[in-house]
Amino acid sequence: MNYCNSHFLPLILIRYLGNFFLGGSVGKNIVLAYDDKTFLMYMGLLLKRFGFQLLTAKDGHEALRLIKSNPCDLVMLGVNMPTLDGIETLRLIKSDKSVSHLPVIMVSTDTSTEMMKACQDLDCVDFLPKPIKVDQLHAAIQKSFFQQGGHCRKHIRVSCSRKIVVEFQGRQRHFYTETFSEGGVYLRTEDPLPVGSDVVLSLNLDDGKQRRYKGTVVYIKKEVGDFSNISPGMAIQFIELATRDNLELNSFIKDLVAGDILDEQGDNKILES
């Protein structure tokens, strides 16, 4: 019996695998508080592309109101906000038993030892200096959810429809990706290959050059009506990637998820690659 076929999987496991392979942080809510509307716009856009639901605030008072009146899984606070700054907001969160369990990430241009220690002493889960590196933001968020007992996703995963050729046992088949990461792809198909199939994938990145990667099918889904939000298809994990392959894939993924933001933000640097 093939328990990787979703027909036999309990619904909770189907949802877990779907979240793992399809890249969304399904049901996760972030409250983002910062006093600059440009930061809120671009950071909010990136977080939504990561798959989160988002509520934004311009100061600590508004952030606290949102945290207490809405489902929340993570809080991101700017340090220097008006009326109620990020440090005091963090202190109030951690002193309130109803919300003290929430992980908090602090953001600031002030990277002094004193500032970082002040945040760490109040039990923030991470401190991100501006401009924020895309990889560091993703790692900090995953660290936050891992501490809550969730799955810590190593790679940025992004929704992406891109044609790909899969070679298996001397035959070639064409598919389209649903999600893409440094670790692998999820391909949409009603007729997936068996779990454990070793394949070779051919695709073009944005420079027009064809790449070939080895991979293994690690998960398949054939049914539609199981409420898992996963299209029928198969997840293929990349194997035996060279260092150059990892670097190229990392750059490609970051460009997909944040390239337009990096290009558009101008001199007021919010993100960097």
HELIX and SHEET records of a PDB file:
HELIX    1   1 SER A    6  PHE A    8  5                                   3    
HELIX    2   2 LEU A   11  LEU A   22  1                                  12    
HELIX    3   3 LYS A   37  ARG A   49  1                                  13    
HELIX    4   4 GLY A   60  SER A   69  1                                  10    
HELIX    5   5 GLY A   86  SER A   95  1                                  10    
HELIX    6   6 THR A  113  ASP A  121  1                                   9    
HELIX    7   7 VAL A  134  GLN A  147  1                                  14    
HELIX    8   8 THR A  243  GLU A  264  1                                  22    
SHEET    1   A 5 GLN A  53  ALA A  57  0                                        
SHEET    2   A 5 ASN A  29  ALA A  33  1                                        
SHEET    3   A 5 LEU A  74  GLY A  78  1                                        
SHEET    4   A 5 VAL A 104  SER A 108  1                                        
SHEET    5   A 5 ASP A 126  PRO A 129  1                                        
SHEET    1   B 2 ILE A 132  LYS A 133  0                                        
SHEET    2   B 2 LEU A 271  GLU A 272  1                                        
SHEET    1   C 7 ARG A 157  SER A 159  0                                        
SHEET    2   C 7 ARG A 171  SER A 181 -1                                        
SHEET    3   C 7 LYS A 163  PHE A 168 -1                                        
SHEET    4   C 7 ASP A 198  ASN A 204 -1                                        
SHEET    5   C 7 GLN A 210  LYS A 221 -1                                        
SHEET    6   C 7 GLY A 233  ILE A 239 -1                                        
SHEET    7   C 7 GLY A 184  ARG A 188 -1                                        
END                                                                             
